[in-house]
Amino acid sequence: MESTIKLGYCAYCKTEIREVLSQGPHPKTKARYCPNCATQIWAIHECGANLRYDDEFCPVCGGANPIYLGNDPEKLADTQ
């Protein structure tokens, strides 16, 4: 089963956000949000790495992602 996020949809509201998923955090606010439900999609970790809400750990330092959405199949599964 392909994840909702890999298909380009928000894990929470299921609206199409492919562009937001590919943009990364905003350079000034250090975050980016779903335009429909305002869920935080991107953040910058304390080590400076870009983290998306489906990254469990930081790929640079291995630290926990504060905005990780978890392994909830309700959010990750393709329900369409």
N, C-alpha and C positions, 0 to 999 in steps of 0.2 A: 504494500500500500504506500503510495507516494504521499509525503507529508504536505500539509496545506502550505507551509512556508516555502517548500521547494517549488510548488506550483505558482508562487507569487502572491499568496493571500495572507492577510493578517491572521495570526493564530487565534485571536480573540473574537473579532467581529466578522471575519471571513470575507472582507472586501478586498479587491485587487489592489495591491500596493507594490508591485514589482519594482517600480522606480525607487520608492523609499527604501526597499530592502537592498538595493544596489548602491545607494548613495553614500552610506557611512554617516557618522555623526557630523552635525553642523560644526564648522570650525570655531564659531564664536560661542555657541551655547553648550557645546560638547555633548549634545544629545540630538535625537531625531525621533519624531512621534508619528503614529498612524494618523493620517488626516481625518479619518472617520471616527475612531473611538478614543483617540489620544493616548493609547498605550505606548510606552517608551519602547522603541525598536532598537535604537543604537545608543551606546554610551562610550565614554573613554575611560579605560581602567586607570587606576592610580599609577601604573607603570608607563602609561601613554599609549597602550594598544587599543585599537578599535574593537569593541565587542557588540555583537548583535544579540538580541534576546533569546536566540536558540543556541548560543555558545555556552556550554556549561562552565568551562574554565578558560582563562586567558591563554592564548596560544604562545605568548611571549614569556610570562613569568609563572604560569600555572595556577595563579590565584583564582578564587571563586568569582564568578560573574554576579554582581549584585542585582542585575535585572533578568537573570535566567528564568525562563518560564517553566522549567521542569520537564518531566517526561509524561505529563498528563496527556493520555491519548485523545481526550476530548479536544485538546488544543492542537495537537500535532497531526492527528489523523485526517485523511481526506474524507470529509463527510458529504461531498457533492456527488 
